[in-house]
């Protein structure tokens, strides 16, 4: 996946998360959980895009 696409996805996800945090009223604890979930999903997606997820699963399974 080209780097431009990765950056575009990151920008879109960031703007959507900002919009949700700014304009949708919800408790602070729910916002924190939502932010954490989005960050974890984005990090896992980035690991997968750059091919590092295969290395991590290979290490965990036992080479």
N, C-alpha and C positions, 0 to 999 in steps of 0.2 A: 504494500500500500504506500503510495507516495506520501512524502512528508507533508505536503500541502493539505492532503485529505485529513491526515491526523490532526494537524493544527486547526482545520476547519471544524472537525468534530469536537475538539476541545473547546473552541470558542462557542459553538452552539450549545454545548452542554453547560458551560459556564454561564452564558446569558440566560438560558432556561432556568437554571438553579437560582440565579439572582432574581429573576422575575418571580419565581415561586416564593422565595424568601421575602421579597419586598411587598408584593401585592396580595398574597394570600394569607389572611390572618390565621395563625395557629400558635399553639403553646411553644415556648422556647425549647422544651425538651424534645418535642416532635421535630422541630427544625434541626436540632442537633443530630437526631437520629437520621433524618433525611439526608443531611449533609454528609454524614459519615458513610451511609450506604452508597451515595453517589460517588464519593471519593474512592471507596473500595472497589466499586464496579469499574470505574475509569482506570484505576491502577491495574486491575486484572486484565482489562481490555488492552491497555498499552503493553503489558507483558506478553499477551498473546500476539499482538500485532508485530512486535519486534522479535518474536520467536523465543522469548525467554521462558515462556510457560512450559514448553516442551522440556527444556533443561531442568526446570524445577521439579516437574513430575517424574522425570527420569531419575533424578537424585533421590526423590522420596521413595520411589518404587524399589530402587536398589540397582541402579545402573543397568 
